[in-house]
Amino acid sequence: MPSRRIPPETIVDLRRRLDLLPPRSSERRALIEEIAQLYGVSVDTVYRALKPGTQLRSLRRVDCGIPRVIPRTSLERYCEVIAALKIRTSNRKGHHLSTSEAIRLLEEHGIQTADGHVQAPPGLLKPTTVNRYLKQWGYDHNTLRRQPPAVRFQAEESNQCWHFDLSQSDLKHVKAPIWMELGRGHPLLMLYSVVDDRSGVTYQEYHGVYGEDVEAALRFMFAAMSPKPHSEFPFQGIPQMLYMDNGPIAKSLVFQKVMGYLGVEIRTHLPQGKDGRRVTARSKGKVERPFRSVKEMHETLYHLYEPETEAEANSWLMRFLLHYNRQSHRSEPHSRMEDWVANLPKTGIRQMCNWERFCTFAREPERRKVGIDARITVDGVSYEVDPDLAGETVVLWWGLFDNELYVEAGSRRYGPYNPVGAPIPLHRYRSFKKTRTQQRADKIESLAKELVLPATAIGQVDLLSSPDSQIELKVQSFQDPDPFQELTFPTIIAAKLAIADYLGQPLAKLTSLQMADVDAILSNTLNKQAVMSQIRDYFHPKGGRLHAE
């Protein structure tokens, strides 16, 4: 007759129920007898089944892990001081004081701490013992320098956050670059990239540069925010936030101002040591992953056929990006591009301006002093500014993509100024028209010559101080900040001065009817293009006569 066997799951459940009872409880015997009666076996059989026959027993001493020569509190204090010595003497390469040397300093000289002077008796601490307890109690150097856990985040909507970075291409450089600087060789081929945080859609371009070039970064950002020529690539719009590293591009004042004009908030990685032991940034992130995909899946094919120019390389890269953005989302059951379209903001994407308007934002400030001839020379090109600024120290706003110059003095901006020619030949010079500042100074000087003070007032005059004076996307229209007042006249007086400059004569020479029409035009709008277009049609109509001659 075969022997009866208790199922293993019953033994596990019985052992669990017995662990909940005290060691000498009478209920333990009752549980065992109940199981024996249920399966028709003896009580001894149940006891034998409960014995852990395969469990490994420890061969260590009972006091293993407990210091015997020195009390635990004293040894732990010495270990804390030694671990602190290693942290204090560490450098960026990871070199630090050894355990033996730290023990020698602790025994011979002692360490001054906030709780007092700590000095160990000679011969008490052994390096092997200290190292063992440093590891056991978590005071070893690797444990103390361990990075805190990373925090993963994800935007709720598309274009809410873009990651921006650049990486050196494995191609190094193309055979026929667009431009080269004499004596510097071929420019380095860099891969510029932005990645949408919500969907993972990426847009990349090749640019040949010497280092991290701000001008190339601005060109790339304009292309990333503008509509693409491919109907299968609807990625566009101005993001709310740009997340990037603390490189030269993020520190550039021009880049910051352009992003500020567009309403883009720049967020950078925390610098090293800012958040405890966390490093500046960790690789293998949302923007680094597309770089690796491009270099392993696309640029490896350059060994078979290499592009000749940047334009050819960018056209090949765009075809790969169409394939990459059709791949599955990291967590959703659809592609990256479908996720970007499905999670667009309810108010629509913010539309990007045209290239000409974007160029006016990219102006770099530089402090210079205007010459006595009201001229400033920038890179060998002379600009003639307002006569009021002669001899003043001003801030130049030099455009990266245009040849116009703006000047800022105090809270007022002047310009735009175009390059001027060579110096005026002798006997053909002309003097500047007197400005309002000069006229005011002449008036004050003439008044000063006429002042007469009675002799009885000498010695008892109180001077009073004067006071100071394709997929159909919902799109939001571009909100132009117009920081340099290039689109509208600031005041009606400024508009009239521009009209007089256009006509080549003062407005006082116009008839009353012409002046009334001019006032009517300025009362309707101060837009520069609209005003000058109406003035041009009014005074110089095509095939007609001048109004109210």
C-alpha positions as CSV (number, residue, x, y, z in Angstrom):
1,M,0.0,0.0,0.0
2,P,1.6,3.3,-1.0
3,S,2.4,5.8,1.8
4,R,0.2,8.9,2.0
5,R,1.9,12.3,1.4
6,I,1.0,15.7,2.5
7,P,0.9,18.3,-0.4
8,P,3.7,20.9,-0.3
9,E,1.3,23.8,-0.4
10,T,-0.4,22.5,2.7
11,I,3.0,22.3,4.5
12,V,3.8,25.9,3.5
13,D,0.4,27.1,4.7
14,L,0.7,25.2,8.0
15,R,4.2,26.6,8.6
16,R,2.8,30.1,8.0
17,R,0.0,29.6,10.5
18,L,2.4,28.2,13.1
19,D,4.7,31.2,12.8
20,L,1.8,33.4,13.9
21,L,1.4,31.5,17.2
22,P,3.6,31.7,20.3
23,P,6.2,28.9,20.7
24,R,4.4,27.2,23.6
25,S,0.8,27.7,22.5
26,S,-1.6,24.8,22.8
27,E,-3.1,25.8,19.4
28,R,0.0,24.6,17.6
29,R,-0.7,21.0,18.7
30,A,-4.3,21.3,17.6
31,L,-3.3,22.5,14.1
32,I,-0.9,19.6,13.6
33,E,-3.5,17.0,14.8
34,E,-6.1,18.6,12.5
35,I,-3.7,18.2,9.4
36,A,-2.8,14.6,10.5
37,Q,-6.5,13.6,10.7
38,L,-7.3,15.3,7.4
39,Y,-4.7,13.4,5.4
40,G,-4.8,10.2,7.4
41,V,-1.2,10.3,8.7
42,S,0.3,10.3,12.1
43,V,1.3,13.4,14.1
44,D,5.0,12.4,13.8
45,T,4.7,12.4,10.0
46,V,3.4,16.0,10.1
47,Y,6.3,17.0,12.3
48,R,8.8,15.4,10.0
49,A,7.3,17.2,7.0
50,L,7.7,20.5,8.9
51,K,11.4,20.0,9.4
52,P,13.4,22.2,6.9
53,G,15.6,19.4,5.6
54,T,17.1,21.3,2.6
55,Q,17.6,24.6,4.4
56,L,21.3,25.7,4.6
57,R,22.5,26.5,8.1
58,S,25.0,29.2,8.8
59,L,28.5,28.2,10.1
60,R,29.3,31.7,11.4
61,R,29.7,32.6,15.0
62,V,26.8,34.0,16.9
63,D,28.6,37.4,17.3
64,C,29.5,37.7,13.6
65,G,29.4,41.3,12.5
66,I,29.8,42.7,16.0
67,P,33.2,44.3,17.0
68,R,34.8,42.5,20.0
69,V,38.0,44.6,20.6
70,I,36.3,48.0,20.7
71,P,32.7,49.0,21.4
72,R,30.5,49.4,18.3
73,T,29.8,53.1,19.0
74,S,33.5,54.0,19.2
75,L,34.4,52.0,16.1
76,E,31.4,53.6,14.1
77,R,32.6,57.1,15.1
78,Y,36.2,56.3,13.8
79,C,34.7,54.9,10.6
80,E,32.6,58.1,10.1
81,V,35.7,60.3,10.5
82,I,37.8,58.1,8.1
83,A,35.0,58.1,5.5
84,A,34.8,61.9,5.9
85,L,38.5,62.2,5.4
86,K,38.3,60.2,2.1
87,I,35.4,62.5,0.9
88,R,37.3,65.6,1.8
89,T,40.5,64.5,0.0
90,S,38.7,63.3,-3.2
91,N,39.4,64.9,-6.6
92,R,37.5,64.7,-9.9
93,K,39.4,61.6,-11.0
94,G,38.3,59.7,-7.9
95,H,41.6,59.7,-6.1
96,H,41.4,60.0,-2.3
97,L,43.3,59.3,0.9
98,S,43.8,55.5,1.6
99,T,42.5,53.8,4.7
100,S,46.0,53.2,6.1
101,E,47.0,56.8,5.7
102,A,43.7,58.0,7.3
103,I,44.3,55.7,10.3
104,R,47.9,57.1,10.7
105,L,46.6,60.7,10.7
106,L,43.9,59.7,13.2
107,E,46.4,58.1,15.6
108,E,49.3,60.5,15.4
109,H,47.6,63.9,15.0
110,G,43.8,63.4,15.5
111,I,41.0,65.2,13.7
112,Q,39.1,68.2,14.9
113,T,35.4,67.8,14.3
114,A,32.3,69.8,15.3
115,D,31.8,67.5,18.3
116,G,35.4,67.8,19.5
117,H,38.8,66.4,18.9
118,V,38.9,62.7,17.8
119,Q,42.1,60.7,18.2
120,A,42.4,56.9,18.2
121,P,44.9,55.0,20.4
122,P,47.9,53.7,18.5
123,G,47.6,50.1,17.2
124,L,43.9,49.9,17.9
125,L,42.6,50.2,14.3
126,K,43.6,47.8,11.5
127,P,43.1,48.6,7.8
128,T,41.4,45.3,7.0
129,T,39.0,45.6,10.0
130,V,38.2,49.2,9.2
131,N,37.6,48.4,5.5
132,R,35.3,45.5,6.4
133,Y,33.1,47.7,8.7
134,L,33.1,50.6,6.2
135,K,31.6,48.3,3.7
136,Q,29.2,46.6,6.2
137,W,27.9,49.9,7.6
138,G,27.6,51.7,4.2
139,Y,30.6,54.1,4.8
140,D,32.7,53.0,1.8
141,H,33.6,55.5,-0.9
142,N,31.5,53.9,-3.6
143,T,28.3,53.9,-1.5
144,L,28.7,57.4,-0.3
145,R,29.4,58.7,-3.9
146,R,26.5,56.8,-5.4
147,Q,24.2,59.0,-7.6
148,P,20.7,59.7,-6.3
149,P,17.9,58.1,-8.3
150,A,16.9,59.7,-11.6
151,V,13.4,61.3,-11.9
152,R,11.6,60.6,-15.2
153,F,9.1,63.2,-16.4
154,Q,6.9,63.6,-19.4
155,A,5.1,66.6,-20.8
156,E,1.3,66.5,-20.9
157,E,1.0,68.1,-24.4
158,S,3.0,68.3,-27.6
159,N,5.3,71.3,-28.0
160,Q,5.2,71.9,-24.2
161,C,8.8,71.0,-23.8
162,W,11.6,70.4,-26.4
163,H,15.0,68.9,-25.7
164,F,17.8,70.6,-27.6
165,D,21.3,69.3,-28.0
166,L,24.1,68.9,-30.6
167,S,26.6,66.1,-31.3
168,Q,29.6,65.6,-33.5
169,S,28.7,63.5,-36.5
170,D,30.7,60.3,-37.2
171,L,31.2,61.7,-40.8
172,K,33.4,64.5,-39.3
173,H,33.1,66.7,-42.4
174,V,31.7,66.8,-46.0
175,K,34.0,67.0,-49.0
176,A,32.5,70.3,-50.3
177,P,31.5,72.5,-47.3
178,I,29.4,75.6,-47.9
179,W,32.0,77.9,-46.3
180,M,35.5,77.7,-44.9
181,E,37.7,80.0,-42.8
182,L,41.2,80.5,-44.2
183,G,43.8,78.6,-42.1
184,R,41.2,76.6,-40.1
185,G,40.6,73.6,-42.4
186,H,37.3,72.0,-43.0
187,P,34.5,72.9,-40.6
188,L,33.3,70.2,-38.3
189,L,30.0,68.5,-39.2
190,M,27.7,68.8,-36.2
191,L,24.3,67.2,-35.8
192,Y,21.7,69.6,-34.3
193,S,18.6,68.0,-32.8
194,V,15.4,68.8,-31.0
195,V,13.1,66.2,-29.5
196,D,9.5,66.7,-28.3
197,D,9.3,65.5,-24.7
198,R,5.7,64.1,-25.0
199,S,5.8,62.2,-28.3
200,G,9.5,61.7,-28.9
201,V,9.3,63.2,-32.4
202,T,12.8,64.4,-33.4
203,Y,14.0,66.9,-36.0
204,Q,17.7,67.0,-36.9
205,E,20.0,68.9,-39.3
206,Y,23.7,68.9,-40.3
207,H,25.6,72.1,-40.0
208,G,29.3,72.7,-40.6
209,V,30.7,74.8,-37.8
210,Y,33.8,75.6,-35.8
211,G,32.6,74.7,-32.3
212,E,29.1,75.4,-30.9
213,D,28.0,78.2,-33.2
214,V,25.1,80.4,-32.0
215,E,24.3,81.5,-35.6
216,A,23.9,77.9,-36.7
217,A,21.8,77.1,-33.7
218,L,19.4,80.0,-34.5
219,R,19.2,78.8,-38.1
220,F,18.4,75.3,-36.9
221,M,15.8,76.5,-34.4
222,F,14.0,78.5,-37.1
223,A,13.9,75.5,-39.4
224,A,12.6,73.3,-36.5
225,M,9.8,75.7,-35.6
226,S,8.8,76.4,-39.3
227,P,6.5,74.2,-41.4
228,K,8.4,71.4,-43.3
229,P,8.2,70.9,-47.0
230,H,7.2,67.3,-46.5
231,S,3.5,66.6,-45.9
232,E,4.4,63.5,-43.8
233,F,6.4,65.7,-41.4
234,P,3.9,68.2,-39.8
235,F,6.2,68.8,-36.9
236,Q,6.3,72.6,-36.3
237,G,5.4,75.5,-33.9
238,I,7.0,77.4,-31.1
239,P,7.5,75.4,-28.0
240,Q,6.7,76.6,-24.5
241,M,10.0,75.5,-23.0
242,L,13.5,74.5,-24.3
243,Y,15.5,72.1,-22.2
244,M,19.3,72.1,-22.9
245,D,22.7,71.9,-21.3
246,N,24.8,74.8,-19.9
247,G,27.0,75.1,-23.1
248,P,28.0,78.3,-25.0
249,I,24.7,78.4,-26.8
250,A,22.6,78.5,-23.7
251,K,24.9,81.2,-22.3
252,S,24.7,83.4,-25.4
253,L,22.8,86.6,-24.8
254,V,21.6,86.7,-28.4
255,F,20.1,83.2,-28.2
256,Q,18.4,84.0,-24.9
257,K,16.9,87.3,-26.3
258,V,15.7,85.6,-29.5
259,M,14.0,82.9,-27.5
260,G,12.6,85.5,-25.1
261,Y,11.1,87.4,-28.1
262,L,9.4,84.2,-29.2
263,G,8.1,83.4,-25.8
264,V,10.2,80.3,-25.2
265,E,11.4,79.6,-21.7
266,I,15.0,78.2,-21.5
267,R,15.7,75.6,-18.8
268,T,19.2,74.2,-18.4
269,H,20.6,71.2,-16.5
270,L,21.6,71.8,-12.9
271,P,25.4,72.4,-12.6
272,Q,27.5,69.7,-11.0
273,G,27.2,69.8,-7.2
274,K,24.0,72.0,-7.2
275,D,21.8,69.0,-6.3
276,G,24.1,67.2,-3.8
277,R,26.0,64.4,-5.5
278,R,24.1,64.5,-8.8
279,V,26.3,65.1,-11.9
280,T,25.5,67.8,-14.4
281,A,23.4,65.6,-16.7
282,R,23.1,61.9,-17.5
283,S,23.4,60.6,-21.0
284,K,21.1,58.1,-22.6
285,G,18.2,60.6,-22.2
286,K,15.4,61.6,-24.6
287,V,17.7,63.7,-26.8
288,E,20.7,61.4,-26.7
289,R,18.8,58.3,-27.8
290,P,18.0,59.7,-31.3
291,F,21.7,60.6,-31.8
292,R,22.6,57.0,-31.2
293,S,19.9,55.8,-33.6
294,V,21.1,58.1,-36.4
295,K,24.7,57.1,-36.0
296,E,24.0,53.4,-35.8
297,M,21.2,53.1,-38.3
298,H,21.9,55.9,-40.8
299,E,25.5,57.2,-40.6
300,T,27.0,53.7,-40.8
301,L,25.8,53.6,-44.4
302,Y,28.1,56.5,-45.2
303,H,30.9,53.8,-45.5
304,L,29.1,52.6,-48.6
305,Y,28.3,56.0,-50.1
306,E,29.3,59.4,-48.7
307,P,27.4,62.7,-49.2
308,E,29.2,65.4,-51.0
309,T,27.5,68.5,-49.5
310,E,25.6,69.5,-46.4
311,A,22.4,69.8,-48.5
312,E,22.7,66.2,-49.8
313,A,23.4,65.0,-46.2
314,N,20.4,66.8,-44.9
315,S,18.1,65.4,-47.6
316,W,19.2,61.8,-46.7
317,L,18.8,62.6,-43.0
318,M,15.2,63.8,-43.6
319,R,14.3,60.5,-45.3
320,F,15.6,58.7,-42.2
321,L,13.7,61.0,-39.8
322,L,10.5,60.2,-41.6
323,H,11.2,56.5,-41.0
324,Y,12.3,57.1,-37.4
325,N,9.2,59.2,-36.4
326,R,6.9,56.4,-37.8
327,Q,8.3,54.0,-35.2
328,S,6.3,53.1,-32.1
329,H,6.0,55.4,-29.2
330,R,8.0,54.5,-26.0
331,S,4.7,53.7,-24.1
332,E,1.7,54.3,-26.3
333,P,0.3,51.9,-28.9
334,H,0.9,54.2,-31.9
335,S,3.8,56.0,-33.6
336,R,5.7,59.0,-32.4
337,M,4.2,61.3,-35.1
338,E,0.7,60.1,-34.4
339,D,1.2,60.8,-30.7
340,W,2.4,64.4,-31.5
341,V,-0.7,65.1,-33.6
342,A,-3.1,63.6,-31.0
343,N,-1.7,65.6,-28.1
344,L,-1.5,69.1,-29.6
345,P,-2.7,71.9,-27.3
346,K,-6.4,72.7,-27.4
347,T,-5.5,76.3,-28.3
348,G,-3.4,75.2,-31.2
349,I,0.3,75.4,-32.0
350,R,2.0,78.8,-31.9
351,Q,2.8,79.8,-35.5
352,M,6.4,80.8,-36.4
353,C,7.2,84.1,-38.1
354,N,8.9,84.4,-41.5
355,W,12.7,84.4,-41.9
356,E,13.0,88.2,-42.5
357,R,11.2,88.9,-39.2
358,F,13.2,86.3,-37.4
359,C,16.5,88.0,-38.5
360,T,15.5,91.2,-36.8
361,F,15.4,89.4,-33.4
362,A,19.0,88.1,-33.7
363,R,20.9,91.1,-32.7
364,E,23.9,91.0,-30.4
365,P,24.7,93.8,-27.9
366,E,28.1,95.5,-27.8
367,R,29.1,98.5,-25.8
368,R,31.1,101.1,-27.9
369,K,31.8,104.8,-28.0
370,V,30.6,107.0,-30.8
371,G,33.2,109.1,-32.5
372,I,33.1,112.9,-32.6
373,D,31.9,112.6,-36.2
374,A,28.8,110.6,-35.1
375,R,30.3,107.5,-36.8
376,I,31.0,104.0,-35.5
377,T,33.1,101.4,-37.3
378,V,32.2,97.7,-37.0
379,D,34.4,95.1,-38.6
380,G,35.8,97.8,-41.0
381,V,32.3,99.1,-42.0
382,S,31.3,102.6,-41.0
383,Y,27.9,103.6,-39.8
384,E,26.7,107.2,-39.3
385,V,24.3,107.5,-36.3
386,D,22.2,110.3,-34.8
387,P,24.3,113.5,-34.2
388,D,23.0,113.6,-30.6
389,L,25.1,110.4,-29.9
390,A,28.4,111.9,-30.9
391,G,31.0,111.2,-28.2
392,E,28.5,109.1,-26.2
393,T,29.0,105.5,-25.0
394,V,26.2,103.5,-26.4
395,V,25.1,99.8,-26.9
396,L,25.2,98.5,-30.4
397,W,22.6,95.9,-31.5
398,W,24.4,94.2,-34.3
399,G,22.3,91.7,-36.4
400,L,23.7,88.3,-37.1
401,F,21.7,87.9,-40.3
402,D,21.4,91.5,-41.6
403,N,23.6,94.6,-42.3
404,E,21.5,97.0,-40.3
405,L,22.7,98.5,-37.0
406,Y,20.6,99.7,-34.0
407,V,22.0,101.9,-31.2
408,E,20.7,102.1,-27.7
409,A,21.4,105.0,-25.4
410,G,19.8,104.9,-22.0
411,S,16.2,103.7,-22.5
412,R,15.9,104.9,-26.1
413,R,16.8,103.0,-29.2
414,Y,17.9,104.6,-32.5
415,G,18.1,103.1,-36.0
416,P,18.3,101.3,-38.2
417,Y,21.5,102.6,-39.7
418,N,23.0,101.4,-43.0
419,P,26.7,101.4,-43.9
420,V,28.0,104.8,-45.2
421,G,30.7,105.5,-47.8
422,A,34.1,107.1,-47.5
423,P,34.8,110.4,-45.8
424,I,33.3,113.5,-47.4
425,P,35.8,115.2,-49.8
426,L,37.2,118.6,-49.0
427,H,35.1,121.6,-50.1
428,R,32.0,119.3,-50.3
429,Y,31.4,118.8,-46.6
430,R,28.1,119.7,-45.1
431,S,27.4,120.3,-41.5
432,F,24.8,118.4,-39.5
433,K,21.4,119.9,-38.9
434,K,21.1,121.2,-35.3
435,T,19.4,118.7,-33.1
436,R,16.9,119.5,-30.4
437,T,19.6,119.0,-27.8
438,Q,21.8,121.5,-29.5
439,Q,19.0,124.0,-30.0
440,R,18.1,123.6,-26.3
441,A,21.7,124.2,-25.4
442,D,21.9,127.3,-27.6
443,K,18.8,128.7,-25.9
444,I,20.2,128.1,-22.5
445,E,23.5,129.8,-23.4
446,S,21.7,132.9,-24.8
447,L,19.6,133.0,-21.7
448,A,22.7,132.8,-19.5
449,K,24.3,135.8,-21.2
450,E,21.2,137.9,-20.5
451,L,20.9,137.0,-16.8
452,V,21.5,139.9,-14.4
453,L,21.6,139.5,-10.6
454,P,21.0,142.5,-8.3
455,A,24.0,143.4,-6.2
456,T,21.8,143.3,-3.0
457,A,21.1,139.6,-3.6
458,I,24.7,138.4,-3.4
459,G,25.3,136.3,-0.4
460,Q,21.6,135.6,0.4
461,V,20.3,133.8,-2.7
462,D,18.5,130.4,-2.0
463,L,18.9,128.3,-5.1
464,L,15.9,126.0,-5.7
465,S,16.5,122.5,-7.1
466,S,14.5,121.6,-10.2
467,P,12.6,118.2,-10.5
468,D,13.9,115.3,-12.9
469,S,12.0,114.7,-16.0
470,Q,-1.0,70.2,-43.8
471,I,-2.4,68.1,-41.3
472,E,-4.9,70.7,-40.4
473,L,-3.4,72.0,-37.2
474,K,-5.0,74.6,-35.0
475,V,-2.7,77.5,-35.2
476,Q,-2.3,80.6,-33.1
477,S,-1.2,83.7,-35.1
478,F,2.3,84.9,-34.4
479,Q,2.4,87.6,-31.8
480,D,5.1,90.0,-32.9
481,P,6.9,91.7,-30.0
482,D,8.5,94.4,-32.3
483,P,11.3,95.1,-29.8
484,F,13.1,97.6,-32.2
485,Q,9.9,99.4,-33.3
486,E,10.4,98.4,-37.0
487,L,6.8,97.7,-37.8
488,T,5.0,100.7,-36.2
489,F,5.9,104.4,-35.5
490,P,6.2,105.0,-31.7
491,T,4.3,108.4,-32.0
492,I,2.6,110.6,-34.6
493,I,5.5,113.0,-34.5
494,A,7.9,110.3,-35.5
495,A,5.6,109.3,-38.3
496,K,5.5,112.9,-39.6
497,L,9.3,113.2,-39.5
498,A,9.5,110.0,-41.6
499,I,7.0,111.5,-44.1
500,A,8.9,114.7,-44.3
501,D,12.1,112.8,-44.9
502,Y,10.4,110.8,-47.7
503,L,9.0,114.0,-49.3
504,G,12.3,115.8,-49.0
505,Q,10.6,118.9,-47.6
506,P,9.1,120.1,-44.3
507,L,5.4,119.4,-43.8
508,A,4.8,123.1,-43.2
509,K,5.1,123.6,-46.9
510,L,2.1,121.4,-47.6
511,T,-1.4,122.9,-48.1
512,S,-4.0,122.7,-45.4
513,L,-6.0,120.1,-47.4
514,Q,-2.8,117.9,-47.8
515,M,-2.0,118.3,-44.2
516,A,-5.6,117.2,-43.2
517,D,-5.3,114.1,-45.4
518,V,-2.0,113.3,-43.8
519,D,-3.5,113.6,-40.3
520,A,-6.4,111.4,-41.4
521,I,-4.0,108.7,-42.5
522,L,-2.0,108.8,-39.2
523,S,-5.2,108.8,-37.1
524,N,-6.2,105.5,-38.7
525,T,-2.9,103.6,-38.3
526,L,0.8,104.0,-37.3
527,N,1.9,100.9,-39.1
528,K,5.0,101.9,-41.1
529,Q,4.3,99.9,-44.2
530,A,0.6,101.0,-44.4
531,V,1.4,104.7,-43.7
532,M,4.2,104.9,-46.2
533,S,2.2,103.0,-48.8
534,Q,-0.8,105.5,-48.5
535,I,1.5,108.5,-48.5
536,R,3.2,107.1,-51.6
537,D,-0.1,106.6,-53.4
538,Y,-1.4,110.0,-52.3
539,F,1.6,112.2,-53.3
540,H,2.9,110.0,-56.2
541,P,-0.1,108.2,-57.8
542,K,0.6,106.0,-60.7
543,G,-0.6,107.8,-63.9
544,G,-2.3,110.5,-62.0
545,R,-1.8,114.0,-60.6
546,L,-0.7,115.1,-57.1
547,H,-3.7,115.5,-54.9
548,A,-4.8,119.0,-54.0
549,E,-2.1,120.8,-56.0
